[in-house]
Amino acid sequence: GQQLNQSPQSMFIQEGEDVSMNCTSSSIFNTWLWYKQDPGEGPVLLIALYKAGELTSNGRLTAQFGITRKDSFLNISASIPSDVGIYFCAGQLSGTASKLTFGTGTRLQVTL
Amino acid sequence: DADVTQTPRNRITKTGKRIMLECSQTKGHDRMYWYRQDPGLGLRLIYYSFDVKDINKGEISDGYSVSRQAQAKFSLSLESAIPNQTALYFCAASNADTQYFGPGTRLTVL
């Protein structure tokens, strides 16, 4: 089955730094979602994007739906220790009854 | 948010044993899903169900079966567990837009 490619796979950053990660696909999606998974927990939805070119923010998080519909980007500004976790992108096609294709994840670790 | 619970949270079993993982949700969502998570591979869909009479295979259904006993309950079974089924298993429930995940079950098959 298809999986989305996320980069970077992992990153160490210092508290206060901005973070960027992206997700690419060989095929188009109509919806892009970004989830965060804390250790020992299930993924939690952060941001949903429904339109090509859309830029959406949720607090310090900003995500963009790529104009080609084959990619998406997530930025975190002024990182804090609780940003630690694994970030997953997920794509969804219309008519696929909410089936999601997940990315491979970006592991974020923050140093003080 | 949908309140999705999974039992057990951790399970160690032996090759060849039958295992059932259970999932319940309290928000009345029609759609439920089972995923498996392996390091470096993200989440992969095993089975999904849109209501109690609807069961669909996902991308990695071989070796698994499911039962939708009620709108709120969706269980995953491994009829004869094998070591490469060692993974973290997540259940999710959704409305039309958003999937809400349970806390996961860590299964180890020896």
Interface residues (C-beta under 8 A of the other chain):
Chain A: G1 Q3 L4 Q9 L33 Y35 G40 E41 G42 P43 V44 L45 A48 F88 A97 S98 K99 L100 F102 G103 T104 G105
Chain B: V4 R31 Y35 G40 L41 G42 L43 R44 L45 Y48 F50 G58 E59 I60 F90 A92 S94 A96 D97 T98 Q99 Y100 F101 G102 P103 G104
